[in-house]
Amino acid sequence: MASEPTAEAPGAPPPMRRRRPPCVLSFSLARDRFLRRRFLSVGLRPFSVRLPSPAGAGTTVHVWAQPRPARRPVLLLHGFGASATWQWASYLRSLLAAGLDPIVPDLLFFGSSCTPALDRSETFQATAIKATMDAIGVRRFDVVGVSYGGFVGYRMAAMYPEAVERAVMVCAGVCLEETDLAAGLFPVAGVAEAAELLVPSRPADVRRLVKLTFVRPPPIMPSCFLRDYINVMGSDHNQEKTELLHTLINGRKLSDLPKISQPTLIIWGEQDQVFPMELAHRLERHLGENSRLVVIKNAGHAVNLEKAKEVCKNIIEYLREPVSNASCGEKV
C-alpha cells in the first residue's frame, strides 16, 4: 500500500540545491533572495511535499503557499527558466487583493523539486503537481500555466476535470506538432536546437533566448552577469530539462491532444517568436466556444514578464467572472 504524502511544516527551509559556487558579488543570487522575500512578505511560505509511489518514489515538490489557503486557490505553473519565484513574484499582491490564494510550485527539475523517476512527460509532471495539491488539502482550483507550465496545466485539466475549475494558458504552445519545426514555424529546426536555446549553458545562448522572448530586450547584457545567472540559477538538472523537451516535442501531434472541458482563457504575446500566434489560434479553434483569446500587443513570449500588469489584470478579471460568462468565445 502506498504511503501517504507528507509535507514539511510551512516555513521549513526547502532542500538545498547543489549549485556551482557563485562569485562573491552575485547579482543573480541577490535577485533570488529579493524575490523570495517578496513571497514571504505577502504571507506565502516555502515547504516541500514528499509524494507517495504512484507519483514516483522519492519525488519531492517544493511549493510556496499560505499555510492554510482558505479562499479561492489558483495554481501558478512556471515555464522554462529559473524557479517559480522569478516568474510569479510580481503577481502575488494583486492576486491576493482580488481574493485569490496563489499556490506556486517548482515543477520537477526546476528550483528545489526533483524526482529519481525516469518519466519526463508532462503527464508525470501533472500527476506530481496534483498529488501535491492533494497533500496540502486543496481539492478544487483554477490553474494558470506559462509556456511549459501551460503544457502541464492543460494536462492536469484533461486528467482531473473534477479538480480543475478553469484554465488560463499563457503563451502555451500545446497545439504544436513535431512537424512544425521542420516546416519553419519556430526559430529552431529541431528538438536538439530547441533544447540548446531553452537550456542555455553559455552567455551567448542566454542572449539569444532573451532576444527571442522579449520585444524590448536589455540593450546591454554583459557576459559576467549572464554567466553568473547560469551558474546560480541555470546549472542544475540540465540533462533532465533537455529530456523534458525531447519528450514534449518528439512525435507530438495535434490529433492526440485531448479537448479539455473547462472554460479556458488564452493569453498570447502578439510578437511571440518562440510559440508564434498560429499556435494561439490553433488552441482557440481546438477548444471552440469554451475558450477566449486575449492578444497582448508589443509583447513576445515573455509576456508574463514584459506585460505583467496587463496579464495579471486579465487573469483576475477572468477568474472572477461567473463560469457561464467565462466560457463564452469572445475574443478581446
Wavefront OBJ file of the C-alpha trace (Angstrom):
o trace
v 0.000 0.000 0.000
v 1.381 3.409 -0.952
v 2.418 5.636 1.873
v 0.575 8.882 2.449
v 2.028 12.124 1.094
v 3.849 14.072 3.739
v 4.658 17.750 3.853
v 7.219 19.544 5.898
v 5.768 22.273 8.067
v 5.199 25.505 6.125
v 8.111 27.784 6.706
v 10.650 24.945 6.907
v 13.632 25.592 4.640
v 13.467 23.716 1.315
v 16.148 21.200 0.358
v 19.310 22.951 -0.722
v 20.098 22.799 -4.412
v 23.596 21.970 -5.493
v 24.958 24.961 -7.323
v 28.304 25.956 -8.652
v 29.953 28.365 -6.222
v 28.773 31.864 -7.183
v 31.106 34.798 -7.371
v 31.499 36.911 -4.245
v 29.151 39.568 -5.626
v 26.367 37.646 -7.357
v 23.564 39.690 -8.886
v 21.528 36.539 -9.564
v 21.840 35.275 -6.007
v 20.869 38.702 -4.663
v 17.905 38.809 -7.041
v 16.826 35.325 -5.972
v 16.891 36.328 -2.305
v 14.960 39.513 -3.052
v 12.228 37.563 -4.859
v 11.978 35.051 -2.029
v 11.475 37.942 0.381
v 8.625 39.206 -1.799
v 6.907 35.834 -1.449
v 7.432 35.887 2.311
v 6.180 39.469 2.609
v 2.702 38.545 1.332
v 2.308 35.567 3.650
v 3.427 32.701 1.423
v 5.750 30.148 2.964
v 8.086 27.586 1.352
v 7.742 23.912 2.109
v 8.363 20.575 0.442
v 5.918 17.760 -0.251
v 7.217 14.199 -0.477
v 4.974 12.168 -2.726
v 3.924 8.510 -2.495
v 4.852 5.829 -5.009
v 2.015 6.449 -7.541
v 3.649 9.785 -8.368
v 7.153 8.348 -8.243
v 9.031 7.110 -5.187
v 11.321 9.782 -3.842
v 9.603 12.603 -5.714
v 9.744 15.933 -3.869
v 7.859 19.048 -4.932
v 8.794 22.431 -3.498
v 5.838 24.788 -3.033
v 5.116 28.343 -1.968
v 1.668 28.757 -0.412
v -0.145 30.200 2.543
v -0.134 27.772 5.489
v -3.884 27.229 5.040
v -5.294 28.519 1.742
v -8.824 29.464 2.795
v -10.228 31.306 -0.196
v -10.160 30.524 -3.912
v -6.954 28.655 -4.784
v -5.158 29.399 -8.032
v -2.265 27.169 -9.077
v 0.521 29.078 -10.847
v 2.800 26.974 -13.070
v 6.025 28.497 -14.397
v 7.771 27.936 -17.702
v 11.343 27.012 -18.562
v 13.945 29.213 -16.929
v 14.648 29.821 -13.271
v 12.472 28.730 -10.355
v 8.860 29.796 -9.834
v 9.817 32.811 -7.715
v 11.429 34.503 -10.716
v 8.256 34.295 -12.815
v 5.429 34.934 -10.350
v 6.667 37.400 -7.701
v 5.048 40.438 -9.327
v 1.610 38.764 -9.436
v 1.149 37.841 -5.790
v -0.144 41.051 -4.209
v -2.716 41.653 -6.941
v -3.988 38.068 -6.824
v -4.303 38.144 -3.043
v -6.066 41.521 -3.142
v -8.560 40.008 -5.608
v -9.431 37.233 -3.154
v -7.332 34.532 -4.813
v -4.876 32.337 -2.925
v -1.824 31.598 -5.099
v -0.135 28.208 -4.818
v 3.228 28.281 -6.563
v 5.195 25.036 -7.022
v 8.508 24.445 -8.721
v 7.958 21.911 -11.486
v 10.152 18.822 -11.350
v 13.832 19.576 -12.119
v 13.305 23.286 -11.506
v 14.067 25.084 -8.265
v 14.066 22.570 -5.424
v 11.707 19.991 -6.975
v 13.199 16.704 -8.127
v 12.489 13.030 -8.705
v 14.519 9.865 -9.335
v 11.792 8.657 -11.710
v 12.705 8.421 -15.392
v 9.367 9.639 -16.779
v 9.841 13.039 -18.445
v 6.318 13.564 -19.778
v 4.028 16.457 -18.904
v 1.628 13.742 -17.729
v 4.062 12.778 -14.976
v 4.527 16.431 -14.057
v 0.740 16.825 -13.900
v 0.416 13.743 -11.696
v 3.071 15.036 -9.307
v 1.523 18.504 -9.012
v -1.972 17.059 -8.498
v -0.619 14.784 -5.753
v 0.967 17.855 -4.191
v -2.362 19.699 -4.204
v -3.995 16.672 -2.584
v -1.268 16.563 0.047
v -1.895 20.164 1.100
v -5.659 19.628 1.121
v -6.638 21.625 -1.974
v -9.219 19.624 -3.934
v -10.518 22.184 -6.433
v -8.655 25.075 -8.005
v -8.010 27.194 -11.089
v -4.757 26.710 -12.971
v -2.596 29.294 -14.750
v 0.298 27.995 -16.821
v 3.008 29.942 -18.642
v 4.672 28.262 -21.637
v 5.849 24.820 -20.416
v 3.731 25.308 -17.305
v 0.755 25.585 -19.643
v 1.515 22.132 -21.063
v 1.420 20.743 -17.524
v -1.677 22.748 -16.587
v -3.509 21.638 -19.732
v -2.702 18.020 -18.966
v -3.973 18.480 -15.401
v -7.240 19.903 -16.733
v -7.634 16.894 -19.040
v -6.740 14.321 -16.385
v -8.538 15.872 -13.401
v -11.689 17.682 -14.597
v -13.202 17.302 -11.140
v -10.329 19.308 -9.644
v -9.519 21.985 -12.231
v -12.324 24.532 -12.487
v -10.865 26.945 -15.043
v -7.642 27.201 -17.005
v -5.510 30.093 -18.207
v -2.901 29.318 -20.863
v -0.208 31.996 -21.298
v 1.837 31.503 -24.489
v 1.452 27.753 -24.033
v 2.005 26.067 -27.392
v 0.151 22.878 -26.510
v -1.112 22.564 -30.096
v 2.358 22.347 -31.624
v 3.341 19.338 -33.688
v 6.823 17.946 -34.179
v 6.471 18.573 -37.907
v 6.132 22.317 -37.211
v 9.865 22.530 -36.524
v 10.868 21.248 -39.947
v 8.156 23.417 -41.523
v 9.857 26.546 -40.201
v 7.191 27.701 -37.743
v 9.783 28.121 -34.990
v 13.202 29.814 -34.815
v 14.772 26.369 -34.355
v 14.827 23.490 -36.818
v 14.890 20.555 -34.411
v 14.462 19.403 -30.836
v 18.197 19.477 -30.111
v 18.416 23.131 -31.130
v 15.315 23.921 -29.070
v 16.958 22.344 -26.027
v 20.130 24.350 -26.623
v 18.016 27.514 -26.709
v 15.823 26.811 -23.673
v 18.532 25.218 -21.512
v 21.350 27.725 -22.111
v 24.879 26.907 -20.997
v 26.771 29.921 -22.383
v 26.231 33.691 -22.217
v 25.661 33.712 -25.986
v 22.802 31.229 -25.537
v 21.154 33.430 -22.906
v 21.459 36.490 -25.154
v 19.770 34.664 -27.999
v 16.988 33.442 -25.716
v 16.330 36.907 -24.280
v 16.274 38.477 -27.754
v 13.759 35.871 -28.923
v 11.460 36.121 -25.909
v 11.380 39.892 -25.290
v 10.185 42.550 -27.719
v 12.457 45.034 -25.962
v 15.414 43.069 -24.602
v 18.007 44.857 -22.483
v 20.358 46.744 -24.819
v 23.413 45.594 -22.870
v 23.833 42.098 -21.433
v 27.375 41.731 -20.024
v 28.762 38.210 -20.149
v 29.747 38.329 -16.478
v 26.101 38.796 -15.424
v 24.848 36.128 -17.814
v 27.499 33.667 -16.661
v 26.548 34.407 -13.059
v 22.886 33.706 -13.857
v 23.775 30.386 -15.479
v 25.948 29.366 -12.519
v 23.413 30.347 -9.858
v 20.050 29.572 -11.455
v 20.620 27.524 -14.587
v 23.215 24.863 -13.827
v 21.047 22.211 -12.127
v 19.376 19.250 -13.865
v 20.255 20.405 -17.381
v 20.240 16.856 -18.707
v 16.792 16.209 -17.240
v 15.450 19.501 -18.614
v 16.751 18.573 -22.053
v 14.959 15.234 -21.751
v 11.746 17.064 -20.800
v 11.907 18.964 -24.095
v 12.624 15.871 -26.157
v 9.693 14.045 -24.569
v 7.435 17.070 -25.037
v 8.104 17.513 -28.753
v 9.106 14.140 -30.214
v 6.149 12.591 -32.038
v 3.731 15.286 -30.870
v 0.516 15.543 -32.931
v -2.460 17.836 -32.539
v -4.763 14.888 -33.198
v -3.551 13.325 -29.933
v -4.347 16.411 -27.832
v -7.491 15.981 -25.721
v -10.093 18.732 -25.719
v -10.469 19.978 -22.163
v -13.935 20.814 -20.860
v -13.020 23.728 -18.597
v -13.547 27.348 -19.644
v -10.127 28.492 -20.839
v -8.528 31.895 -21.240
v -5.708 32.027 -23.797
v -3.231 34.902 -23.391
v -0.562 35.468 -26.043
v 2.121 37.989 -26.844
v 1.417 39.327 -30.325
v 5.094 39.112 -31.296
v 5.864 35.721 -29.735
v 8.731 34.152 -31.680
v 9.059 31.008 -29.553
v 5.413 29.927 -29.916
v 4.051 32.062 -32.781
v 0.455 33.337 -32.868
v -0.531 30.450 -35.141
v -0.444 28.205 -32.072
v -2.769 30.549 -30.178
v -5.311 30.368 -33.000
v -4.934 26.589 -33.197
v -5.719 26.283 -29.500
v -8.706 28.613 -29.830
v -10.055 26.508 -32.713
v -9.330 23.289 -30.826
v -11.304 24.387 -27.758
v -14.041 26.219 -29.644
v -16.586 28.356 -27.797
v -15.218 27.230 -24.452
v -12.189 29.475 -24.926
v -11.349 33.164 -25.193
v -8.207 34.606 -26.762
v -6.552 37.782 -25.489
v -3.666 39.116 -27.574
v -1.227 41.433 -25.790
v 0.350 43.983 -28.109
v 4.043 44.911 -28.003
v 4.897 41.699 -26.166
v 6.649 38.474 -27.058
v 6.910 35.051 -25.469
v 7.895 36.573 -22.127
v 4.572 38.418 -21.997
v 4.173 37.418 -18.343
v 7.279 39.483 -17.565
v 7.099 42.238 -20.199
v 3.425 42.998 -19.575
v 2.935 41.583 -16.097
v 0.289 44.118 -15.011
v -1.799 43.591 -18.139
v -1.535 39.804 -17.951
v -2.383 39.802 -14.246
v -5.388 42.071 -14.844
v -6.749 39.695 -17.494
v -6.214 36.673 -15.251
v -8.018 38.268 -12.308
v -10.946 39.534 -14.378
v -11.390 36.126 -15.974
v -11.203 34.109 -12.773
v -13.663 36.428 -11.027
v -16.302 36.081 -13.758
v -19.231 33.685 -13.331
v -18.423 30.409 -15.057
v -21.220 30.931 -17.609
v -19.587 34.175 -18.789
v -16.060 32.790 -18.696
v -16.991 30.033 -21.127
v -18.051 32.368 -23.918
v -15.897 32.542 -27.011
v -15.442 36.310 -27.038
v -12.132 37.473 -28.466
v -10.553 40.531 -26.860
l 1 2 3 4 5 6 7 8 9 10 11 12 13 14 15 16 17 18 19 20 21 22 23 24 25 26 27 28 29 30 31 32 33 34 35 36 37 38 39 40 41 42 43 44 45 46 47 48 49 50 51 52 53 54 55 56 57 58 59 60 61 62 63 64 65 66 67 68 69 70 71 72 73 74 75 76 77 78 79 80 81 82 83 84 85 86 87 88 89 90 91 92 93 94 95 96 97 98 99 100 101 102 103 104 105 106 107 108 109 110 111 112 113 114 115 116 117 118 119 120 121 122 123 124 125 126 127 128 129 130 131 132 133 134 135 136 137 138 139 140 141 142 143 144 145 146 147 148 149 150 151 152 153 154 155 156 157 158 159 160 161 162 163 164 165 166 167 168 169 170 171 172 173 174 175 176 177 178 179 180 181 182 183 184 185 186 187 188 189 190 191 192 193 194 195 196 197 198 199 200 201 202 203 204 205 206 207 208 209 210 211 212 213 214 215 216 217 218 219 220 221 222 223 224 225 226 227 228 229 230 231 232 233 234 235 236 237 238 239 240 241 242 243 244 245 246 247 248 249 250 251 252 253 254 255 256 257 258 259 260 261 262 263 264 265 266 267 268 269 270 271 272 273 274 275 276 277 278 279 280 281 282 283 284 285 286 287 288 289 290 291 292 293 294 295 296 297 298 299 300 301 302 303 304 305 306 307 308 309 310 311 312 313 314 315 316 317 318 319 320 321 322 323 324 325 326 327 328 329 330 331 332
